Amino acid sequence: MTKAGEPRRILFVTGMSGSGKKTALTALEDMGWETVDNLPVSLLERLLAASPAEGSIDEGRPLALGIDSRTRDFDSRGVVRRVRSLRDSGRDASILFFDCSNTELSRRYSETRARHPLAQDRQVEDGITYERELLAPLREAADELIDTTDSSTNDLQALLRRRFGDSAGTGTTLTVMSFAFSRGVPRDADLMFDMRFLRNPHWVPELRPHSGLDPDVGAYIAGDPIYPEARRRIEELILLLLPRYEMEGKSYVTIAIGCTGGKHRSVHFAETLASRLRQEGFSPTVRHRDLTRQKSNAEESTVPGVGS
């Protein structure tokens, strides 16, 4: 049974050298896992017994341990026994094995001109054959096996995100923000939409003091004849793109909605968009960058009109 502070999942990541283990550990780390590579097997007990400081960001994070033939005091059967012992004690422990054809492994080593770790003074094919024998017990005991023979690095990363992305309780962090063009565009925006084509409540005296959070202001903006179709198309575009950002492993996506002063149109549209995204299963954070800032007289055009 997992105790407070212990990783809720332990994944032993192993496999043939050159098959993608390092790529996998990097991808898991990007997804929020704690990763340790080539830890001597003799230190495994000490690592698992060590708990992070209370309140630490690492508390309860899933743990991925990279172990292969280069690991000091490596013993395939010993690692298998340790995984089974963890399971017997109630821990969620499993083995992920990466494999690849001998021909493809040879090609990869030839392209990179790297030496195989088990063939420093021999042909790379000899090292591959010997390593396959050493790792046979781990491959046989693996809970999940991924063959990367025909996979690119991007393919492998996408596969890992689909299989393990939820284990760390993380995904793409989505932010919808409003802003004022008069104060500059946000540097961290991934998608940006300009709401200055909509009619402006600034030029309605009774609406000017209020913000886009006010129902009357929202109704005025939504009453623009082009509003329904523009909103529909923008929302459909965003809903089309967000899953692709997640597939590519993008950790943060910021959708920036701008208007002249960052008080009316952008605020209203950001709130409306966030509501639609929640309906579609996303969990956006809404931020109104310039709503509470004091505006200078120059922040709204002196000539009223649609583009102001």
Secondary structure, DSSP 4 states (H G I P E B T S, - for coil): -PPTTS-S-EEEEEE-TTSSHHHHHHHHHHTT-EEEES--GGGHHHHHHPPPPTT-TTTT--EEEE--TTSTT--HHHHHHHHHHHHHTT--EEEEEEE--HHHHHHHHHHHTPPPTT-TTS-HHHHHHHHHHHHHHHHHH-SEEEE-TT--HHHHHHHHHHHHGGGGT---EEEEEEEEGGG---TT-SEEEE-TTS--GGGSTTTTTS-TTSHHHHHHHHTSTTHHHHHHHHHHHHHHHHHHHHHTT-SEEEEEEEESSSSSHHHHHHHHHHHHHHHTT--PEEEETTTTSPPPGGGS-SS-STT-
